[in-house]
C-alpha cells in the first residue's frame, strides 16, 4: 500500500457530522435536522430526520476516495436501472441548483455529498439464508443482463475490480499482506492461495458476457425488503468486474459458514433463472470467493475506523487461513457448485 493510498484512510481532522450539517442547506434542508449515523466505512451515511416526519439518506464522500466523475457515473447507472424498471433503488435527490452531487467547503477542503430518498424496509431474514440468496442471485442477474446491453454515457468512469485492484500492493482497500494479524504460518498459506487464485482467474480470462458492470458489494446488508419487494442500495463500489465476483461479494464475511454450499447453490439457482452460466463460470467461483476474502483481509487493515470492521475482526484471519487450506485442497464449494 502506497503512502497516497494510506492517506485516504487516515482519520484526519474531518468533522463528519458537522460536515453533514453543512451539506443539508444545499438541498434546502435545515442544517439542524437530526443526523443518525448508519454506516462509516468508505464514506459516512446518515439518516436525516426532518421536522415534518419525512426522512432522507445523506452520503458524505471520503475526500480523495472517489472523484466527482466517478460518483456521477455511479448515479447514471442507478438512473438507468430505475428508468428501465430493472430493479428498485432509491432515487437521487438533486441540490437546489439541480445538481446530483453537492459540493461544499473551502478551496482545498471540498467535500462531496449525495442525497437519496429514504426507502423503508429491512435486510432479508438471515435465519433463512438460502431463500434470501435465491433472491439475491436473481437481482444480480437482472443487473448484469441490463448492463450488458447498456451504453454508458460519455465520461463514464468506474474502477476495474481486477485482481490487482482487489489484492495487489496498491489495492483499492489496501493489501492483505499489510494486515498485522497475519503470522508467518498464516502468511505462507495465504500466499499459496493468492498464487493459485491468480492462476485460475488468469486461465478463466474475461469471457464475453461474463465481465461487465457489477454492483461490487451486493450483500444482504445492501438489500432492503418491504411489501414492494427488494430494493438495492449502496452502489458506491460499482465498477467493471467478473459477474461471478458478484457471488463472492454476496458471501462476504460468511465464507467460513458450514452451510455455505447451500447458500451458494441458492444464489446460483436465482441467477440461472435469469441468465445462463456455463461450467467454466462455475469452476472459477472458488477463486472469486478467495479473491474477495483476501481483499477483506486487507480491508481490515485500512478500516480500523469502521465499527463493522472492529466487530468482525476477531478470528477473521484464522478463518481466512482455514478457508484457504480448503481451497488449496480443491475442497471449497465442491457440493454447492454441483447442486
C-alpha positions as CSV (number, residue, x, y, z in Angstrom):
1,X,0.0,0.0,0.0
2,X,1.4,3.4,-1.0
3,X,1.6,6.5,1.2
4,X,-1.0,8.0,-1.1
5,X,-3.4,5.1,-0.6
6,X,-2.9,5.1,3.1
7,X,-3.6,8.9,3.4
8,X,-7.1,8.3,2.0
9,X,-7.9,6.1,5.0
10,X,-6.2,8.3,7.7
11,X,-8.7,9.7,10.2
12,X,-7.5,13.2,9.6
13,X,-9.5,16.2,11.0
14,X,-12.7,15.8,9.0
15,X,-15.6,16.5,11.3
16,X,-18.1,14.3,9.6
17,X,-21.3,15.1,11.5
18,X,-20.6,18.9,11.3
19,X,-19.9,18.5,7.6
20,X,-23.3,16.7,7.3
21,X,-25.0,19.7,8.8
22,X,-23.1,21.9,6.4
23,X,-24.3,19.8,3.4
24,X,-28.0,19.9,4.2
25,X,-28.8,23.5,3.1
26,X,-27.5,22.6,-0.4
27,X,-30.7,20.6,-0.6
28,X,-33.0,23.1,1.1
29,X,-33.0,21.1,4.3
30,X,-32.4,22.6,7.8
31,X,-28.9,22.5,9.0
32,X,-30.0,21.5,12.4
33,X,-32.0,18.4,11.2
34,X,-31.0,15.4,13.4
35,X,-28.5,13.1,11.8
36,X,-28.2,9.4,12.7
37,X,-25.0,7.6,11.5
38,X,-25.9,4.4,9.7
39,X,-22.5,3.5,8.2
40,X,-19.0,4.7,8.4
41,X,-16.7,2.8,6.1
42,X,-15.5,4.1,2.7
43,X,-17.9,7.1,3.3
44,X,-20.3,8.2,6.0
45,X,-24.0,7.6,5.6
46,X,-26.6,9.4,7.7
47,X,-30.4,9.2,8.1
48,X,-31.8,12.7,8.1
49,X,-34.9,13.2,10.2
50,X,-36.9,16.2,9.0
51,X,-39.4,18.2,11.1
52,X,-42.4,17.0,9.2
53,X,-41.6,13.4,9.9
54,X,-40.0,12.7,6.5
55,X,-36.6,11.1,6.2
56,X,-33.7,11.3,3.7
57,X,-30.4,9.5,3.4
58,X,-27.2,11.6,3.1
59,X,-24.0,10.2,2.0
60,X,-20.8,12.2,2.6
61,X,-17.9,11.1,0.4
62,X,-14.5,10.5,1.8
63,X,-12.1,13.1,0.4
64,X,-9.7,11.6,-2.1
65,X,-11.5,8.3,-2.5
66,X,-13.9,8.9,-5.4
67,X,-13.8,11.7,-7.9
68,X,-16.9,13.7,-9.0
69,X,-16.8,11.9,-12.3
70,X,-16.8,8.5,-10.6
71,X,-19.7,9.5,-8.4
72,X,-21.6,10.9,-11.3
73,X,-21.1,7.7,-13.2
74,X,-22.4,5.6,-10.3
75,X,-25.5,7.8,-10.2
76,X,-26.0,7.4,-14.0
77,X,-26.0,3.6,-13.5
78,X,-28.7,3.9,-10.8
79,X,-30.7,6.1,-13.1
80,X,-30.8,3.6,-16.0
81,X,-31.7,0.8,-13.6
82,X,-34.6,2.8,-12.2
83,X,-35.7,4.3,-15.6
84,X,-35.9,0.9,-17.2
85,X,-37.6,-0.7,-14.2
86,X,-34.7,-3.3,-14.0
87,X,-34.8,-3.2,-10.2
88,X,-35.7,-0.8,-7.3
89,X,-33.1,1.6,-5.9
90,X,-33.5,4.8,-4.0
91,X,-33.9,7.9,-6.1
92,X,-31.1,10.5,-6.1
93,X,-32.5,13.9,-4.9
94,X,-30.8,17.0,-6.5
95,X,-29.5,20.0,-4.8
96,X,-31.4,23.3,-5.0
97,X,-29.2,24.1,-8.1
98,X,-30.4,20.9,-9.7
99,X,-27.1,19.1,-9.4
100,X,-27.0,15.4,-8.5
101,X,-23.8,15.9,-6.4
102,X,-23.5,18.6,-3.7
103,X,-20.1,20.2,-3.1
104,X,-19.3,22.3,-0.1
105,X,-16.4,23.6,2.0
106,X,-13.4,25.8,1.1
107,X,-10.8,25.6,-1.7
108,X,-8.6,22.6,-0.8
109,X,-11.2,21.4,1.7
110,X,-14.1,20.5,-0.5
111,X,-16.3,17.5,0.3
112,X,-18.9,15.9,-1.9
113,X,-22.4,14.7,-0.9
114,X,-25.3,12.8,-2.4
115,X,-28.8,12.8,-1.0
116,X,-31.1,9.8,-1.6
117,X,-34.8,9.2,-0.8
118,X,-35.4,7.1,2.3
119,X,-36.7,3.7,1.5
120,X,-38.4,1.7,4.3
121,X,-37.6,-1.9,4.8
122,X,-35.0,-4.2,6.3
123,X,-32.4,-6.6,5.0
124,X,-33.6,-10.2,4.3
125,X,-34.1,-12.6,7.1
126,X,-30.7,-14.0,7.9
127,X,-32.2,-17.1,9.6
128,X,-33.3,-18.2,6.1
129,X,-30.2,-17.5,4.1
130,X,-30.8,-19.9,1.2
131,X,-34.1,-18.2,0.4
132,X,-32.6,-14.8,0.7
133,X,-29.7,-15.7,-1.6
134,X,-32.1,-17.1,-4.2
135,X,-33.5,-13.6,-4.4
136,X,-30.0,-12.0,-4.3
137,X,-28.9,-14.1,-7.3
138,X,-31.9,-13.1,-9.3
139,X,-31.3,-9.4,-8.6
140,X,-27.6,-9.8,-9.6
141,X,-28.6,-11.4,-12.9
142,X,-31.1,-8.7,-13.8
143,X,-28.5,-6.0,-13.2
144,X,-25.9,-7.8,-15.3
145,X,-28.3,-8.5,-18.1
146,X,-29.3,-4.9,-18.4
147,X,-25.7,-3.6,-18.1
148,X,-24.6,-5.9,-20.9
149,X,-26.9,-4.1,-23.3
150,X,-26.5,-0.6,-21.9
151,X,-24.2,2.0,-23.4
152,X,-22.7,4.2,-20.6
153,X,-22.8,8.0,-21.2
154,X,-19.7,9.8,-22.3
155,X,-17.3,10.4,-19.4
156,X,-18.4,7.3,-17.5
157,X,-15.6,6.3,-15.1
158,X,-15.7,3.4,-12.7
159,X,-12.9,1.1,-11.4
160,X,-12.0,-2.3,-12.8
161,X,-12.3,-4.8,-10.0
162,X,-9.5,-7.0,-11.3
163,X,-7.0,-9.0,-9.2
164,X,-4.6,-6.1,-8.7
165,X,-7.3,-3.7,-7.7
166,X,-8.6,-6.2,-5.2
167,X,-5.4,-7.6,-3.7
168,X,-2.4,-6.0,-5.3
169,X,0.2,-4.0,-3.5
170,X,-1.7,-0.8,-4.3
171,X,-5.2,-2.4,-3.8
172,X,-8.2,-0.2,-3.6
173,X,-8.7,-1.0,0.1
174,X,-5.1,-2.0,0.9
175,X,-3.3,-5.2,0.6
176,X,-3.9,-8.4,2.6
177,X,-0.2,-8.6,3.4
178,X,-0.4,-5.4,5.4
179,X,-2.8,-6.9,8.0
180,X,-0.9,-7.0,11.2
181,X,-2.7,-10.1,12.5
182,X,-1.0,-12.3,9.9
183,X,1.7,-14.5,11.3
184,X,4.4,-16.4,9.5
185,X,2.5,-19.7,9.2
186,X,-0.7,-17.9,8.1
187,X,1.2,-15.9,5.5
188,X,2.5,-19.0,3.8
189,X,-1.0,-20.4,3.4
190,X,-2.4,-17.1,2.2
191,X,0.5,-16.6,-0.3
192,X,-0.2,-20.1,-1.8
193,X,-3.9,-19.2,-2.1
194,X,-3.1,-15.9,-3.7
195,X,-0.9,-17.6,-6.3
196,X,-3.5,-20.2,-7.1
197,X,-6.4,-17.8,-7.5
198,X,-4.2,-15.7,-9.8
199,X,-3.5,-18.7,-12.0
200,X,-7.1,-19.8,-12.1
201,X,-8.5,-16.3,-12.8
202,X,-5.9,-15.7,-15.5
203,X,-7.0,-19.0,-17.1
204,X,-10.6,-18.0,-16.9
205,X,-9.9,-14.6,-18.5
206,X,-12.7,-12.2,-19.3
207,X,-15.2,-14.3,-21.3
208,X,-17.6,-12.4,-23.4
209,X,-20.8,-11.8,-21.5
210,X,-19.1,-12.7,-18.2
211,X,-17.3,-9.4,-17.5
212,X,-19.0,-6.0,-17.2
213,X,-20.7,-3.6,-14.8
214,X,-21.3,-5.1,-11.4
215,X,-22.7,-3.7,-8.1
216,X,-19.5,-4.8,-6.3
217,X,-21.0,-5.2,-2.8
218,X,-24.3,-7.0,-3.3
219,X,-24.5,-8.4,0.2
220,X,-27.8,-8.9,2.2
221,X,-26.9,-5.7,4.1
222,X,-27.4,-3.8,0.8
223,X,-30.8,-5.1,0.1
224,X,-33.9,-3.7,1.7
225,X,-37.1,-5.7,1.5
226,X,-40.6,-4.3,2.1
227,X,-44.0,-5.1,0.7
228,X,-43.0,-3.9,-2.7
229,X,-40.1,-6.3,-2.9
230,X,-36.3,-6.0,-2.8
231,X,-34.6,-2.6,-3.2
232,X,-30.8,-2.5,-3.9
233,X,-28.8,0.2,-2.2
234,X,-25.2,1.5,-2.0
235,X,-23.7,1.4,-5.5
236,X,-20.5,3.1,-4.3
237,X,-18.4,0.1,-5.2
238,X,-19.9,-0.5,-8.6
239,X,-17.4,-1.0,-11.4
240,X,-16.3,-3.4,-14.1
241,X,-15.7,-7.0,-12.9
242,X,-16.5,-10.6,-13.4
243,X,-20.1,-11.4,-12.9
244,X,-19.2,-14.3,-10.7
245,X,-17.4,-11.9,-8.4
246,X,-20.8,-10.6,-7.5
247,X,-21.4,-14.0,-5.9
248,X,-18.2,-13.6,-3.9
249,X,-19.4,-10.2,-2.8
250,X,-22.7,-11.7,-1.6
251,X,-20.7,-14.2,0.5
252,X,-18.6,-11.5,2.2
253,X,-17.8,-12.3,5.9
254,X,-19.7,-15.6,5.7
255,X,-17.3,-17.6,3.6
256,X,-16.5,-19.9,6.6
257,X,-20.1,-21.0,7.3
258,X,-20.8,-24.7,7.3
259,X,-23.9,-24.2,5.2
260,X,-22.1,-22.1,2.6
261,X,-22.6,-24.7,-0.1
262,X,-26.4,-24.5,0.3
263,X,-26.2,-20.7,0.3
264,X,-24.1,-20.6,-2.9
265,X,-26.3,-23.2,-4.6
266,X,-29.4,-21.0,-3.9
267,X,-27.7,-17.9,-5.3
268,X,-26.8,-19.8,-8.4
269,X,-30.4,-21.0,-8.9
270,X,-31.6,-17.5,-8.6
271,X,-29.1,-16.2,-11.1
272,X,-29.6,-19.0,-13.6
273,X,-33.3,-18.5,-13.6
274,X,-32.5,-15.2,-15.4
275,X,-29.1,-15.7,-17.1
276,X,-27.2,-18.8,-18.0
277,X,-23.8,-19.9,-16.5
278,X,-21.5,-22.5,-18.1
279,X,-19.1,-24.9,-16.4
280,X,-16.1,-22.6,-16.8
281,X,-18.0,-19.9,-14.8
282,X,-18.7,-22.3,-12.0
283,X,-15.2,-23.6,-12.0
284,X,-14.0,-20.0,-11.4
285,X,-16.3,-19.4,-8.4
286,X,-14.0,-20.7,-5.7
287,X,-11.1,-18.4,-6.9
288,X,-13.6,-15.5,-6.9
289,X,-14.5,-16.1,-3.3
290,X,-10.9,-16.4,-2.3
291,X,-10.1,-13.1,-4.1
292,X,-12.9,-11.4,-2.2
293,X,-11.8,-12.9,1.1
294,X,-8.2,-11.8,0.7
295,X,-9.5,-8.3,-0.3
296,X,-11.4,-8.3,3.0
297,X,-8.3,-9.3,5.0
298,X,-6.6,-6.2,3.5
299,X,-9.8,-4.1,4.1
300,X,-9.5,-4.7,7.9
301,X,-6.0,-3.1,7.8
302,X,-7.3,0.2,6.3
303,X,-10.7,0.3,8.0
304,X,-9.9,0.4,11.7
305,X,-12.3,3.4,11.8
306,X,-15.3,1.2,10.8
307,X,-17.5,-0.3,13.5
308,X,-18.3,-3.2,11.2
309,X,-14.6,-4.0,10.8
310,X,-13.9,-3.8,14.6
311,X,-16.8,-6.2,15.3
312,X,-15.8,-8.7,12.6
313,X,-12.0,-8.6,13.1
314,X,-11.5,-11.2,15.9
315,X,-10.9,-14.6,14.2
316,X,-11.1,-13.3,10.7
317,X,-7.5,-14.1,9.7
318,X,-7.7,-17.5,11.3
319,X,-10.9,-18.3,9.5
320,X,-9.4,-17.0,6.2
321,X,-6.5,-19.4,6.6
322,X,-8.9,-22.3,7.2
323,X,-10.8,-21.3,4.0
324,X,-7.6,-21.0,2.1
325,X,-6.5,-24.5,3.1
326,X,-9.8,-26.0,1.8
327,X,-9.4,-24.0,-1.4
328,X,-5.8,-25.3,-1.9
329,X,-7.1,-28.8,-1.4
330,X,-9.8,-28.3,-4.0
331,X,-12.5,-28.9,-1.4
332,X,-14.0,-25.5,-1.2
333,X,-17.6,-25.1,-2.5
334,X,-17.5,-28.5,-4.3
335,X,-21.0,-29.5,-3.2
336,X,-22.6,-26.1,-3.7
337,X,-21.3,-25.9,-7.3
338,X,-22.5,-29.4,-8.1
339,X,-26.1,-28.7,-6.9
